[in-house]
Structure formats: structure tokens, C-alpha cells
């Protein structure tokens, strides 16, 4: 039996992937196996992967209550405004993973000036950070993204060597909310360009960095309308956990959102962050 991916290519149905998805969403292996069995019973040849994901959410919601309060994380990332919100989100994420981060720098290269999304420092090394966002979460970052990053890095390094800037740079990191194309990955690895994409590197992907720290964006909430979200973003609130950390009364004063609405959002946020399983047979 085959499934149809977003790019219309087909691949064999893999029940192990269903188990992995469920575990990442807070299920135990036992529950994940039960959900995978239920999903397998409902799929058919040629089913689209987005339909499989909906079935997973429906079935998993019986065991993991938090699933009822959020959407798919990859889709949630695609809904963030590219500028300034996604760039700010990535800076927060890097800081939580022990980088010292400086935002929005202008670096003089040997040839021209470059606007850099962030400078990140860790373990004695300094990196330029290029943030790439796609509103379609199935769109990969292509080869040109990596080529441009390499050109920026080389010009900035040569600018330092020529005394045109004071930043000794060790490398550049591309951070993208989707995957990199095969050619982009091959070129990056050949040229020593670091990248953080949706699923890669395996031990430090964007998904893992978010889930390990529970740094979910507001767009992760299922019942959040665009108007309310925009008020929160304008007030500087970007993360689900910030809804728990700040009192609804204070947040209401800053945003104009009703206290009752904020209390419900706070409840949903707590459910997501707790990821507690229901004890069901």
C-alpha cells in the first residue's frame, strides 16, 4: 500500500513512522502502537499524508488530551510572520540552546555590506545566522540559499581580513522552517555550511530543538484566531509558554484581549506544555 506525499510522489505506507509521530506528540510507545494500528486500519492505497495526519490527531486525542489543543508543528511554523516574528523566534530558540545571540547586524564585507539576521556565539566560535522562512511548509530551501550564504560568509571573512569589520567569523548557520533540497544539503556539507532544518541534522533539527525546550509558537494553538494572535504578537508575546508565565489580567491590559479569552488560552497552553497522557485501556 502506498501513500501520496504533498509533492505528489508516492511511497510505501510505513507504520513505524506513525509510531514515531505519536511519540513526538507525547504518547508512550504502548499508546503509539495502538494508534498506529487504528490508523493502519483506516488508510487506503494512495491516501494523502495530510489525511493520515488528521487521522493520527483524531485517534491520539483519545489518549493524549493536549493533541486536541494544537495543530501540526510544521504547519504552525509556516504560519508565523517571516519578519520580524520568525526571525525573533529563531533567536529565542538559539538562546535557549546556549548561544549568545545579537540580532539584525550590518556587516561590512570586502565588497559590500550585508544585513545579517543574527550573530550567534557558542563554545568560543562566532557564526553568522541566515533565517529562511517558507509559508508553504512543503517548500524546500534550494541550492541558491546555500550558495548565497557561502558568498556572504566569504565576503564577511575577507572584510575582516581587510580591516573593514571587527568580527572574526568562524562560520555561518542557515536556519529554515522546512527541509533543504538534496542539492542544497550536498553543497552545504561540501562547503562546510551549517544548517538547521525541519528534520536535519538528526541530532539537532529545528523540530528537536523546539520540542526539547517546549518552545512552541503561538501559531501552535488550535483555537487561536488571527486577530487575537496579532494582538499578542504586537505586545511581544510569541510563545505558548508565555501565556502560562504571565497573568491573564496583566496580559489583558497590554493587549486588549478579554480576560476570559486569555484564561481559556492559558488552559490550552498548560495542556500542551504538560503533555500528560490519559490513563485509558
N, C-alpha and C positions, 0 to 999 in steps of 0.2 A: 504493500500500500504506500502511495506517495502523497506528500503534501506540497502545496504551492506557496512559494515564498512571495514576498512583496515585489520582487523584480521579475516575477512570473516564471522563474526557474523551478524545477521540481526536485525533491529529494526524498529518500525513504523516510517514512514515519519512524521516529526514534523515541521509544517510551522513556529511555534514560534521561532524555532532555526534559521531559515533563517532570520527572522526579527532581532534577536539578533546579528547575524553575520554582517548584514548590518549596524546596528547602531554602532558596534565597528569599522567598516571600514569608518565611517564618515557620514553615511546617517541619515537624520531625520527619525522620526517614519513614517511619511507620505510616504516618498520615500521607506523606508524599506518594508512597507506593499505592495507597488506597485511591488517591485522587487520580494517579496515572492509570489505574485500572478503569476507573469511571470514564476518563477521557478516551481511552482506547476503545471503549465500547460505543462511543458516540461519533468517532471520526469515520470518514469515508474517503475513498480514493479521490485525490485532487482537492481536498479541503484546504482552504487558505489558512495560513498561520495565524492571522489576526482572529479568525473564528475559533481556532484552538485556544488562543489566549483567553477569549471570553468564556469558553467552557471551563478552563482552569480556574478563573476567578469565581465562577458560579459554584463549582464543586469545592474549592478550597475555603470559600466563605463559610461553609458548614463547620469547619474545624478551626480556622484562624480568623477570628472576628475582625481583625484590623483590615483584612482584604476588602471588606465592604466599604471602607472609608478612603481608599486611594485608587488611583489609576496606575497603569503601567509606567514604571520609572523612565524608561527610554522615551516614551511619548511625553511624559511630564517635562523632561529636559528640553524637548523640542518646542514646548510652549512658552519657555522663558524668553523674554525680550533679549535679543542678542546684545544690544548696547543700551544701557550700561549693566543690566541685571545679570546676564550670563557671565560677563567678564568679572563682575564683583563676586558672583557665586564661586567661580574658579579660584579667585584669590582667597576667599574664606576657606575653601577646601584645602588648598595648598598650606595655608597657615595651620590648619588642624592636623596636617601631616608633617609638622615640624619644619616647614620652610619659613624663612623670614621674607616677607613679600612687600615690595614697593610698587604702587600702581602707576600706570599710564606715564611712562617715561619717554622723553625725546632724546635719542642717542645720535650723536654726530658720527657718521661713518667717514671713510676716506673719500667717498664720492658724494653722498647726500645724507640728509638727516632721516632718521627712521622713528616712527611712532610705535612704541613697544607697549603691549598690553600690560606687562608686568615684568619686574625683575625679581627673581627668586634665588635665595641663598640657602644652602644646606651643606653640612659637613665640609665647610671651608671652600665650597665651589659656588660660582655665580652663573646663573642661567638667564637668558632672555626667555620670555614666555609669550608665545603666539596663541591666542584663543580663537578657535573656529567654531561657529555655530550653524547648524542647519535646521530650518523649520520643518523639513521632512526628515524624520528620523531614519528613513531608509536610504538617504543620500550619503554616499561615502565621500570623505575628503580625498581629492585626487592628487595626482603627481605634482601638479603645479603648486599646490600648497607647500609641499616639502621643498621643491626647487626654490621657491621664493624665500622660505625660511633659511635655507642654506645661504642664499645670496645676501640676506640681511645679516646673518651671523658673520660671514666673511668680511663684509664691508665694515661692520662694527668693530671687529677684531683689528682690521687694518687701520681703522680710525684711531684706536687706542695706541697701536704701534707708531702711528704718525704724530701722536700727541694731541689729537683732536678731541678725544674724550678721555675721562679718567677711570673708565670702567674696565677692569680686566675680566674678560668673559671666558668661561670655560665651555659653554655650550648653549644650545637652545632647546626648548621643550615646546612641542606642539600639543595643545590640549583641544580635543574635539569631542562633541557630544555624540557623534556617530562613529562608524568604523573608518579606517583608512583603506583605500583600494589596494589591491595586491601590488601594483606597480609603486604606489606611494610607500608602502611598507618596505619593499625591497630596496628602494632608493634611500629611504631613511636609514635602514640598517647598514647599507653600504657606505653611506657618508657620515655615519655617527650622529645622526639627528635623533634626539629622544622624542618620544611621543606617548601621550596618554589618550587612548581612545575608549570607546564604549566597552569593548571586551578584551583589549590588549593594552599593555603586556598582561599575561595571565595572572601574575602575582601582584599587579599594581594597576589594574584597569580603572577607568573612571567609575564604573559600576561598583567595583570593590571598595574604592576609596570613599564613595558616598555611603555605602551600606555599612562598612566597618565603623564609621563615625555617626551613622544615622543622620547625616546632613541632607535631609530631603528638602527640595524646594517647595514653595507654596503650591506650585502647579501640580504637585503630587496629590493634593487633596481632591477627592472626587466631587464634593458638593460645594466647591468654591466658584462663584461666578466671576466673570471678568471684571465687573465694576468694583466688587469688593476687593479682589486681588490687586487691582490697580491702586486703590486707596492705601492698601498695606505697603505696596512697593514704594509709593511716593513718601510714605512715612519711614522708610528704611527697613521694613520687615520683609525678609526674603526667604526665611527658612521655617519649616513646620515647627521645629523645636522652639522658636521664638514665641510662638503662640502660647506655649506652655510656660515659658520663663517670665512673661510679662502679664500682670494682672489685667483682666478684661476692662476694668474701669479706666485704667491709665491708657490702654491702647485705644479705647473708645474716644477719649479726649483728643488723642493725636490724629485719629483717622476719620472720626465722624460716623463710624460703624456702630450700630446698636450693640449694647452690652449682651443682649440675648443671643444675637448672631455670633458674637465673639465667644460666648460661653459654649455654644454648640461646636464651633470650630475648635475650641480648646479641647473639648471632649474627644472629637475625632482625632486631633493631633496626639493626644495621650494614648488612644487606642493604637495608632500607628507606631508610636515610639515604644510602646510596651511589647508589642508582638506576642501577646500571651495566647496560647492555644486553649481552646475549649476542650474539656475532657469529655470526648464523645466516643462511643464504641463504634 
